[in-house]
Amino acid sequence: MAEDKRKKNPLKVLESVGKELLTGILDDLVEKNVLKLQETEKKKFHDAKPEDKARVLIDSVRQKRHEAGQVLVQTFLNMDKSSTSTEALSKIEAEPPESAEPTDALKLCTHEEFLKVCKERAGEIYPIKGKNDRTRLALIICNTEFDHLPLRKGAELDITGMKGLLEGLGYSVDVREKLTAEDMESVLWAFAARPEHRSSDSTFLVFMSHGIIDGICGTLHSDEKPDVLPYDTIFRIFNNRNCLSLKDKPKIIIVQACRGVNHGELWVSDSPVAATDSSSQPPRNLEEDAVYKTHVEKDFIAFCSSTPHNVSWRNITKGSLFITQLITCFQKYSWRYHLEEVFRMVQRSFDKPDVKAQMPTIERQSMTRYLYLFPGN
């Protein structure tokens, strides 16, 4: 009689086999700690009856942000009617490695990946000193309050975010605030003279303030009495003539500041007649300046929040758009891509103008190799 019922319901056989297979998969996920469960959660799972294991596991991972956990929850609750359990579970294995980490955490590079890239791209990349042998330094200069300019609301979030990112990348971070142009220059000279640079392999210089086309505004800036740190001064202080400790080492300059008053956007049509804007052309002396300085200026790269003559935008509750995207892209991609590629990913995030338009730019690039940061190594 039972045999006749089974013949009438062949799906019961598949159901039984499926439960056994699924239980085995769950056991394997827990044993390999794919879901990063606590010991108490593991014990609860192992003590559960086979038919209760799925429910126990769902309860454990329901609040977790781990991608595999979310796929499992979706599978068992059948939230996505268009996909089968097999399809959902296959996503765990097919998902790119970087998505396994929360989006607000720095994805670390495995030591195996580090050794692989160093071997495959030897001669193409800047050498990385070992953790125990290096003394990486980074400097953040941020002006929030000014005597004659508006308060830069939300800038404190940029400081917190950038400091956390750089520390995660292995840098000791020095943060300076409320500086005039003269103060900023003094801080830069002192930072360039730090003996730790001799045993470092790179440095970051981050500037966040109001700005104009020629440089970064100090706290005393006004139209009548400019208080500006010229961009050229930054490059001059850290070039090979004045900062031998960083010779042949990458010097990354990040600038979050307006570079003019234009909004960096225009309306275009599908007409074959190309729109022209003479103000979008770079200054003629920029090319001459770069050619002249290339002999003393090497291993630099500057990443600015907007194109020349245009503004940069800041959300007063979330921080600057540029800094926010920069941090996100470093967190997600710096474990496997070199610096310039990460910068391009930031640019692509601004590719289509949203409510506010700005386009970050890579400038004065004189790096002769690729810089991999290899977070965690």
N, C-alpha and C positions, 0 to 999 in steps of 0.2 A: 504493500500500500504506500509506504513511504517512498519506495522506488518510483512508483507511478507518479506521485506528486512531484518528485524531483524532475522527472522527464517533462511534466507539464510546465514546470517553472525552471528552465535552464538558467535563468538569471540569478537564482539562489546560489548556484554553484559559483558563478562569477563573483557574487557578493561575498561569499565565504573566503574565496581566494584573495579578493581585493582587500578585505579586512586584515588578513594575515600579512599581506604585502605592505599595507599602509602602517601596520603596527611595527613591522621591521624597519621601515623608513624612519618612523618617529624615534625608535630606539637608537638608530644610527645617528640621527641629528643630535640627540641629547648626549650620546657617548662622545661624539666629536666636538661637542660644545659649540656647534654652529650658532645656536640661539643665545649663547652667553647667559645661561641660567645660573641662578644662585644655587648653592649646595642644598638648601632647604627645598628649593623648587625641583631639583633633580631627584631628591629622595621621595618627594610627594609623587612624582611621575613614576618612579620605579615601583613604588608601593601600590600603585593603582592597578585595578583589574584591567585586562586587555581592552575590554569594551569601553573603559572609562579613560584610557590614556589620552585620546584626542581631546576630550573635554578638559582634562587637567592641564594639558599643554596649552590649549587656547587661553585658559585663565591666566597662565604664567606669562604669555607673550602679548596679551591683549593691549597692555599699556606700554609695551616696548616699541621703540622706533626702528628696530632692526628690520631690514627689508624682508628677510626670509620669514620672520615672524608674522609680518603683515600678510604675506602671501598665504601662509598656513591658515591664518584666521579667515581670510577671504574664501579659501577652499572649503574649510569645514562648515562655515556658515552659509555657503553657496550664495554669496552676495552677488557674484558675477554670473548670471544665468547663461551667458553666451560662451563660457569656457568650462572645460572639464577639469576634474581634479588633477589629471595627468598633466594638462597644459599648465595649470597653476604651479604645480610642484616643479615642473621643468624650468620655470622662471628663476628658481633659486640658483640653479647651476649656471643658467645662461646670463644672469645679471652681471654687468661689468664690475670688476673689483672695487672701483671707487665708490659705487653706490652702496656698498656694504656699511659705510660709516655714516653717522648722522651728518647732515649738511652743515651743521655749525661746528664741526670738529675737523682738525687737520688730519687728512689722510696720510698715514706714514708709509714710507717706502721700505719694503722688506730688504733685509741684508742681501738676499739672493739677487734681487733686482738691481740693487746698488752695484754689486760685483759684476753683474752681467753688462750693465751700461758702461762701467769703467773699462771693461775689457773690450767690448765691441766698438767703443768710440774713443779709445785711447788716442791722444794727440789732437782730438777735436774738442775736448772739453777742458774747462779750468780744473786744475787739481783741487781736491777737497781734503783738508787736513782731518785727521782722526779726532773723535770727540774729546779724548783726554789730552790732546796736544794743542788744540786751538783755543783762541780767546777772541771769539767774534764779538764785535761791537756794532750797535746801531744807535742812531740819533734821531729823535723826533722833536721838531720844533713846531709848536702850535700856538698861534695867537688867537684868542677868543674875544677879549675885550680891548677896545680901542678908545682913544681920547676923542676922535672926530669921525669914526666910522661905526656902522651898526654892529651890534653884538652878533657873533657867529653862533647862534643857537644850534645845539646838536653836535657841536665840535667835540664835546667831551666824550661822546660815543665813538668818534673817530679815533681819539687817543686810546681809549680802552681796547678797541678792536685791533688797531695796528700794533699796539704793545703786546697784546696776547699772541698775535700771529707771529711777530718777529721772535718772541721768546720761544714759541713752539718750533721755530726754525733754527734755534740754537744760538740766538744773539742775546747778549746782555744789553738792555735798552736803557738809554739815558733820555729822559723826557724833560724838555725845557719849555716854559710858557711865558707869556707877557713880555716879549722882547722887542726892543727897538731895532732898527736896521744895524746900528752900531753894535748893540748887544749880540745880535745874531752872528755878525762877523767874528766877534771875539769868541763866542762859543764854538764856532766852526774851526778857528785856528787852534783852540785848545783841544778840541776833539781830534783834529788831524795829528796832533803831537802825541796822542796817547800811545804809550809803549806797547799796549796789547795788540796793536795793528801788526806788529812784526811777526807775531805768531798766529795771526788770523789769515783767513783765505778770501775774505770779502767784507764789504760793509754796506749798510743801508743808511741813506740820509732821507728823512721824510719831512716835508715842509707843508704845513697846513695853515693858511691865513687868507686874508684878502690879498688881491694881487692886481698888477697891471701888466701890460705887454712886456715891460723891461725887467720885472722882478717881483719880489715878495714884499708885501707891506709890513712895516714895523708898526708898533702900537701908537706912534705919534703922527702917522701919515695923514695928510690933508692935501687938497689940491693946491693950496697956497704954499705949504711947506712939505714937500715930499719926504717921506721916510721909507726908503725902498732898498732892499738888499738885491743888487743886480744878480741875475743868473750867472753871468760870467764870473762873478766873484766866487761862487761855489766851486765852479770847475777849476778856477785858478788856485784856490787853496788846496785842492786835493789832486792837482796834476803831478806829474813825475818830477817836476822841479821842486815842488814845495812839500810833497808828502811821499818820501821814498819808501816808507814802511808799507805803503799800499801799491807800490810799483808792480805792474803785471798782475794785479788782483782786481776783480770786478768791483766797481763802485756804482751802486744802484741808487739813483735819485728819484724819489717819488714826490710829485708836486700836486697838492690839492689847493688850487687858487684860481680865481678868475684871471684871464689874460686880456681883458678888454670888456666892452659893454655890449657887444653884439650878441644876438641870441643863437647864432650858428645854425639857422634853419631858413629855408625859403620854400615857397610853393612852386611846384613844377608841373608841367603838363606833358602829354605824350607827343607834343609837337616835335618834328625833327630839328627845329631850330633850337640849338643848345643855349641854355641860360648862361650868362656871363656875369661875373661879379669881380671887379678889379680889386676889391678889398680882400678877397680870399687868396690873393697871390702872396707868397711869403716875401719878406723884405729882401731886396737885392743883396744886401751885404751879408745875409746869413750864409750863403754858399762861400763867399770869400772868407768870412770869419772862420768857417769850419776847416777850409783848406789851410789857412794860416796856422791854426792851432793844432792840427793833427800831429805835429812832431812832438809836442809836449803833452798832448791830451790823448790818453789811451786807456782802454778798458773801462770806459764810462758807458752808461746808458741812462737816459732820463725818460720817465714816463709821466706825462702831464695830463691833468684831468680834462683839458679841452684844447681845441686848436687855437692858434694865435688870434687875438682880437675878440675872442668870444668868452662868454661867461661859463661858470661851472655852478651846478645846482646842489643844494643841501636841503635835506629833509630835517626839520627842526626836532622831530621826535625819533628819527631813525639814523641820522647822520648823513654825510655826503653820499650822493649816488655813486660817485667814482670809487671812494674808499670802500663802500659796502660791496660793490661788485669785485673790486680788487681782492678783498679778503676772501670772498666766496670762491673765486677762481683759484686762488692759492690753496685754499683748504681742499678743494676737489681735485686739482690737477698737478700741483707742484711735485707730487710724489713720483710722477712718471714723465713729465714734460719739462723741457728746458725753459728758462726764464722768458725768452722772447715769445715762445709759443703760448705761455700763460698770459702774457700781456695781450697777445692777439685775441685770446678768448675773452678778455675783458672788453676789448674793442668790439668784438662781435656782439656782445651783450647790449651794446649801444647802437647796433647797426640800423635798427628801425626807430626813428624818433618817436618817443612816447609823448606824454603831456609836455615834458621839457626835453629839449634836444641839446646834446653835447657829444663830442667825439674825442675820447682820449687819444693822445698822440705819443709815439715813440720818437725821441729826438736825441741828437748828438750822440748817436750810437757809434762807439769806437771799440767795442769788444771784438776781439779777434777769435774767440772760441765761444762755445755754448756753455752756459752756466746752469748746471743741475744743482738743486739745493738738497736733494735726497733727505727729506725730513725723517728724523729718527736714526740717521746714520752720522 
